[in-house]
Amino acid sequence: MRLRLTPRDTTFFDLLGTLAQHLVTGASLLAELLGADREGREKLAGELRDIEHLADEVAHEIMRRLNQTFVTPFERDDIYALTSALDDCMDAMEEAADLIVLYKVGELPRRVSDQVQVLHRCAELTADAMPKLRTMGKLVDYWVEVNRLENEADKQHRLLIAHLFDDVSDPILLMKLKEIVDVLEDAADSFEKVANTVETIALKES
């Protein structure tokens, strides 16, 4: 660890941790939404939208502090990249929930649940990793596991798309389902981007 002779604003760590905890809540709501009826889905999508707004507020606070703080815990560009990547995770999950409601899809293919389970695990790992940025210790397992999960999500996505084309005869429904699963794949990619950004930060700070 490099020796620092200047004080650091540790509030950034707390804010990043809060933002990551919102991802766990969002992933849980998304998982619950999949098995709900139409009315339940609308309610849960609204709750997820509220969480997304809270996450946005935290992200905006981080950006505000970046503009006001002279000494940051690590490079400003890295804090910006990490915050943006965390925000992208939430945005994609919220978008997926919104599409499920707006498109009024019925029962979703089973593999969609598998996708969301991967997202939930990524969210948990990410929330657990954020406090470790304070010392940059014990983070290797985090980014290795998230990268593994993202590879698993890629495989699930390809299988799901193949099954959709095989099993869904209605072209409009096919388009709706494909857009939903593509957005879920975007969420998995965003979690991988978070992990890759953490890896970059840890290597720079080591």
Salt bridges, closest charged atoms under 4 A:
ASP9 OD2 - ARG65 NH1 3.29
ASP14 OD1 - ARG134 NH2 2.50
GLU47 OE2 - LYS43 NZ 2.45
GLU52 OE1 - HIS53 NE2 3.87
GLU61 OE2 - ARG64 NH2 2.57
GLU61 OE2 - ARG65 NE 3.03
GLU75 OE1 - LYS204 NZ 3.26
ASP78 OD2 - LYS204 NZ 3.06
GLU94 OE2 - ARG49 NE 3.63
ASP98 OD1 - ARG49 NH2 3.14
ASP114 OD2 - ARG110 NH1 3.29
GLU124 OE2 - HIS120 ND1 3.50
GLU124 OE1 - ARG121 NH1 3.29
ASP128 OD2 - LYS132 NZ 3.14
GLU145 OE2 - ARG148 NH2 2.75
GLU152 OE1 - ARG148 NH1 3.42
ASP182 OD1 - HIS157 NE2 2.71
ASP182 OD2 - LYS178 NZ 2.75
GLU205 OE2 - ARG2 NH2 3.39
GLU205 OE1 - ARG4 NH2 2.67
